[in-house]
Amino acid sequence: MSVRRWIRRLLQGLGIRPEAICLSQEALDVLFPFHLRLDGRSRITHAGPSLIKVLGRTPKGDPIGVHLELQRPTSSRIVRRGSHSGDLATGTLWPPEIRVDLLGHPLVLEAKRHGTPTGVTLVGQLVQPYQQDDLLVLNPLFENLEELERTGLHLHDYPIHDSTRMLLSTQLVLAGYRQSIEDLIHARGGLRLQKDAPGESQSHPRI
C-alpha cells in the first residue's frame, strides 16, 4: 500500500477529510527531513535539512537528476519508454509521463555530490499531496553508525518516529554491551594471570 493511500485511509477512519489536512513547509522539514519537493518540470523547489547534508549543498532550483540517480525500478515499463529510459537513469529531468508511472512505487536512488555518486542509497516514494508540486519522501539506508557518521549525519537527523533511528540506536546500545563484556573478559584474564604467576601459589607451612 502506498504512503498516500495509507494516510487517506487513516484520516477517513478518523472522520477527517484528507483535503482538510495541509502541512506547512516547517512541519514537512521536521516530519520528513529527507524529502524533496518538485515542480512540474522536475526541478527541486525545496529540500529537507537532513537531505541537504547528504547532498553537500542546497539543491533548490536544480533538476532532480543532478543530485539523485534512479536505481530501481529498472525492469518495469517505466524504463522501456524509448528515449526517456536514458534520461530517467542518467539525465537530469523526469518527464511528466514517467513521474505518473513512478507514483506509488517503491523507489531506490543513489545520492550524488557535484555529479559524482556517493554510494549513499535512499529509498522512498513519490506522492502528490499538492496540486502543483510533487513530494519525494526519502530515507537513507546505512548498515551501522560508522557509515552514518561518514556521511556527516547523526541520529538526530532522523525524525523521532523513524524506525531507522531506533535500529541504529539499538546498535549503539548493543555495541556498548559488547564493549563491557570484552572489558570484563579482559579483566578476568588479567586476574587469572596474576593467580597463576610463579610464587603466588606457594603453600604456607603449618604451625
Stockholm file with secondary structure:
# STOCKHOLM 1.0

chainA/1-207         MSVRRWIRRLLQGLGIRPEAICLSQEALDVLFPFHLRLDGRSRITHAGPSLIKVLGRTPKGDPIGVHLELQRPTSSRIVRRGSHSGDLATGTLWPPEIRVDLLGHPLVLEAKRHGTPTGVTLVGQLVQPYQQDDLLVLNPLFENLEELERTGLHLHDYPIHDSTRMLLSTQLVLAGYRQSIEDLIHARGGLRLQKDAPGESQSHPRI
#=GR chainA/1-207 SS CCHHHHHHHHHHHTTCCGGGCCCCHHHHHHHCTTCEEECTTSBEEEECHHHHHHHSSCCTTSBGGGTEEEEECCSSGGGGSTTHHHHHHHSSCCCHHHHHHHTTSCEEEEEEETTEEEEEEEEEEEECCSSSCEEEEEEEECSSHHHHHHTTCCGGGSCTTCHHHHHHHHHHHHHHHHHHHHHHHHHHHHHHHHHTSTTTSCCCCCC
#=GC SS_cons         CCHHHHHHHHHHHTTCCGGGCCCCHHHHHHHCTTCEEECTTSBEEEECHHHHHHHSSCCTTSBGGGTEEEEECCSSGGGGSTTHHHHHHHSSCCCHHHHHHHTTSCEEEEEEETTEEEEEEEEEEEECCSSSCEEEEEEEECSSHHHHHHTTCCGGGSCTTCHHHHHHHHHHHHHHHHHHHHHHHHHHHHHHHHHTSTTTSCCCCCC
//
